[in-house]
């Protein structure tokens, strides 16, 4: 029994010794590693600051272009030879005046003129009428169209109508296809005594037709017209 106890104590002492020996070897290895590795770790040097180059304070050079000054040009006038008379001045121009347009010449046309158009209307002999006749039976579908030829210029003209009637009648007047104007005419209460009436009409240049009618009743007889 005593022998077994001594063996166990000897084994325990050996384990303790081996454990201490292991820790010692480990410490020696770590120390050797630190000594060998530390020279291999080389720290990087800090970056060197970059200093900008000093700014140049010298102003840029200015290139001056020489200016070439031209001498003035002297014009030599030819001296007039003695005895040469001076040039005569041109005569003044006469003022240009525009002549006024010629005055409109009045145009007279008889109602019974063969160039006129009569639709249903008839020429009536009348010794007391201008030209010895007149045109009657105007009204309803019947009408008289007086031709005015070669009007030199267009414009508003005065139309004088010579007519005859025994009683008040309505007369309608139109130039070509223009606006119709209406007149209520009493006349001289006789088909043998001429009467007149006037109105303003626009007449174009050239040839025109002046129509006399009354589509709602009888119109007075037409003797003559004057365009002025």
TABEL-V795450 format. One line per field, one symbol per residue. ss: DSSP state (a for helix, b for strand, c for the rest). phi: phi as a letter, one per 40 degrees, with the letter a starting at -180 (. if undefined). psi: psi as a letter, one per 20 degrees, with the letter a starting at -180 (. if undefined). A space follows every 10 residues. Layout:
BEGIN
ss->???
phi->???
psi->???
END
This chain:
BEGIN
ss->caaaaaaaaa aaaaaaaaaa aaaaaaaaaa aaaaaaaacc cccccccccc cccccccccc cccccccccc cccccccccc cccccccccc cccccccccc ccccccbbbb ccccccbbbb cbbbbcccca aabbbbccbc cbbbbbbbbb bcccbbbbbb bbbbbcccbb bbbbbccccc bbbbbccccb bbbbbbbbbb bbbccbbbbb bbbccccbcc bbbbbbbc
phi->.ccccccccc cccccccccc cccccccccc cccccccdcc cbcccccccc cccccccccc cbcccccccc cccbcccccc ccgccccccc ccccccbccc ccccccbbbc ccdcccbbbg cbcbcacccc ggaabbgcig ccabbccbbf ccbcicbcbb bcabacacbb bbbacfbccc bbbcbcgbfa cbbcbbabac bcbccgcabb cbaacbicbc cbbabbbb
psi->ghghhhhhhh hhhhggghgh hghghgghgg ghghhhhhhi ooqpqqqpqp pqqpqpjpqq qpoppppooq qqpopoqppp qqipqqppqq qqqppoppqq qqqppqpppq hjphirponh qqpppohirp jjrrpakpqc iprpoppoql pgqqrprpop pprqqirprp pppqockapp qppophbjkq iioqrqqqqp qpprqbqrpo pproijaqqr qpgqqpo.
END
